[in-house]
Amino acid sequence: MNYLIRSIRADEWPAVKDLRLAALQDPVAHLAFLDTYEEAVVRSDSFWQERAEGGCEGAEAAQQIVGVAPDGQWAGTVTVLIEEPGTTDWAGHAIELRQGHVVGVYVRPEHRGKGLSEALFDAGVDWAVKAGVERVRLIVHEDNLRAQALYRKIGFVPTGLTVPLGKGGDESELEFVLPVHRD
């Protein structure tokens, strides 16, 4: 694999925006992301600057990891948020322990199947473990079978927690976790 795996820098917000907009145009974006291309494309530069600053190298509450191809293109990304006990998540569920929450997973189609997703997850989980989490979790749409297969391959397992999407239908998302093993 010839990708450079690293955390983003705050000044790279235009690349953060570009990769997110590409992700939101993916054919399964409606299953993978809570926002839409139409919502994201009109966001101000300050939104993207704050987003990059919040997940850049050295940030403590989140980290956005990218895979940079040999030609310099950002080929994929994973973001890990730190969730603290005593708080609630985006769906209103109580957070009971310090945990990482993987969001924003995306690999450009031409870079899929090359081990990039696994390398991004390895870096994201490693960052979260160093941040002192007890587990890493993610939420995946019940119909996003491709993503579920990847997460199982990496070692995530379903917990049985179902999160209703509340988009006027009967759609739900499923929680998967990866227990953290400390050496």
C-alpha positions in Angstrom: 0.0 0.0 0.0 1.4 3.3 -1.1 -0.7 5.7 1.0 0.5 8.2 3.6 -1.8 7.8 6.6 -1.9 10.9 8.8 -4.0 13.4 10.7 -5.1 16.5 8.9 -3.8 19.9 9.6 -6.1 22.9 10.3 -5.0 24.8 7.2 -6.1 21.9 5.0 -9.8 22.8 5.3 -10.2 23.1 1.5 -9.2 19.5 1.1 -11.5 18.5 4.0 -14.4 20.2 2.2 -13.5 18.6 -1.1 -13.3 15.1 0.3 -16.6 15.5 2.2 -18.4 16.8 -0.8 -17.1 13.8 -2.8 -18.3 11.5 -0.1 -21.8 13.1 -0.1 -22.0 12.4 -3.9 -21.3 8.7 -3.5 -24.3 6.5 -4.5 -24.7 5.2 -0.9 -24.3 8.6 0.8 -27.9 8.6 1.8 -27.1 5.4 3.9 -23.7 6.5 5.1 -24.1 10.2 6.2 -26.6 12.2 8.1 -26.2 15.3 6.0 -26.5 15.8 2.2 -24.5 17.3 -0.5 -27.0 20.0 -0.9 -26.7 21.0 2.7 -22.9 20.8 2.7 -22.1 22.6 -0.5 -23.6 25.9 0.7 -21.8 25.9 4.1 -19.4 28.8 4.6 -15.6 28.6 4.5 -15.7 29.3 8.3 -17.7 26.1 8.8 -15.0 24.1 7.0 -12.2 25.9 8.8 -13.8 25.1 12.2 -14.4 21.5 11.2 -10.7 21.1 10.2 -9.5 22.8 13.3 -11.6 20.6 15.5 -10.2 17.3 14.1 -6.7 18.3 13.2 -3.3 17.0 14.5 -3.1 17.9 18.1 -6.8 18.3 18.7 -8.0 16.4 21.8 -11.7 15.8 21.2 -11.5 14.5 17.6 -9.1 13.4 15.0 -9.6 13.2 11.2 -7.2 10.7 9.6 -6.6 10.8 5.8 -5.0 8.5 3.4 -3.0 10.5 0.8 -2.3 8.8 -2.5 1.2 9.0 -4.1 -0.2 11.7 -6.5 -1.2 13.9 -3.4 -4.9 13.2 -3.7 -6.8 12.6 -0.5 -8.0 9.0 -1.2 -10.0 8.4 2.0 -10.8 9.4 5.5 -12.0 8.3 9.0 -12.8 10.7 11.8 -12.8 9.6 15.5 -14.7 11.6 18.1 -14.1 11.2 21.8 -17.3 10.7 23.8 -17.2 11.3 27.5 -19.2 9.5 30.2 -22.1 11.5 31.6 -22.9 13.0 28.2 -25.3 12.0 25.5 -24.7 11.2 21.8 -26.4 12.7 18.8 -29.3 10.3 19.2 -29.8 11.1 22.9 -28.3 7.9 24.3 -26.3 8.2 27.5 -22.6 7.8 27.2 -21.5 5.5 30.0 -17.7 5.3 29.4 -15.0 7.1 27.6 -15.1 5.9 24.0 -14.2 6.7 20.5 -16.9 7.2 18.0 -16.0 6.6 14.3 -17.8 8.9 11.8 -17.3 10.2 8.3 -15.8 7.0 6.8 -15.1 7.4 3.1 -12.8 6.0 0.5 -12.9 7.2 -3.1 -14.1 4.4 -5.4 -10.9 4.2 -7.3 -9.0 3.5 -4.1 -11.3 0.8 -2.6 -10.1 -2.7 -2.2 -6.5 -1.8 -1.6 -6.4 -2.0 2.2 -6.8 1.8 2.7 -9.9 1.5 4.9 -8.2 -0.9 7.2 -5.1 1.4 7.5 -7.3 4.4 8.2 -9.2 2.5 10.9 -5.9 1.3 12.4 -4.7 4.9 12.7 -8.0 6.2 14.1 -8.3 3.4 16.7 -4.6 3.9 17.6 -5.3 7.6 18.2 -8.4 6.8 20.3 -6.5 4.2 22.4 -3.8 6.8 23.1 -6.5 9.2 24.1 -7.6 6.6 26.8 -10.8 5.2 25.4 -12.3 2.0 26.7 -13.9 1.0 23.4 -14.5 2.4 19.9 -17.9 2.4 18.3 -19.7 3.4 15.2 -23.2 3.6 13.9 -24.1 2.1 10.5 -27.3 2.1 8.5 -29.1 -1.2 8.6 -29.2 -1.3 4.8 -25.5 -0.4 4.3 -24.3 -4.0 4.0 -21.0 -3.1 2.3 -20.0 -0.9 5.2 -21.2 -3.6 7.7 -19.0 -6.2 6.0 -16.0 -3.9 6.2 -16.5 -3.1 9.9 -16.9 -6.9 10.7 -13.7 -7.6 8.8 -11.9 -5.0 10.9 -13.2 -6.6 14.1 -16.3 -4.5 15.0 -19.3 -6.5 16.3 -22.9 -5.4 16.6 -24.1 -4.6 20.1 -27.8 -5.0 19.5 -28.5 -1.3 20.0 -30.7 0.1 17.2 -31.0 3.8 16.6 -34.1 5.0 14.8 -33.2 7.6 12.2 -36.4 9.6 12.6 -36.5 10.7 8.9 -40.2 9.9 8.7 -39.6 6.3 7.9 -38.8 3.0 9.6 -35.1 3.2 8.9 -32.6 2.5 11.7 -28.9 2.4 12.3 -27.0 -0.3 14.2 -24.2 0.2 16.8 -21.0 -1.8 16.3 -18.2 -1.8 18.8 -14.5 -2.7 18.9 -13.3 -3.5 22.4 -9.9 -1.9 23.2 -7.1 -4.1 24.2 -4.3 -2.4 26.1 -0.8 -3.9 25.9 
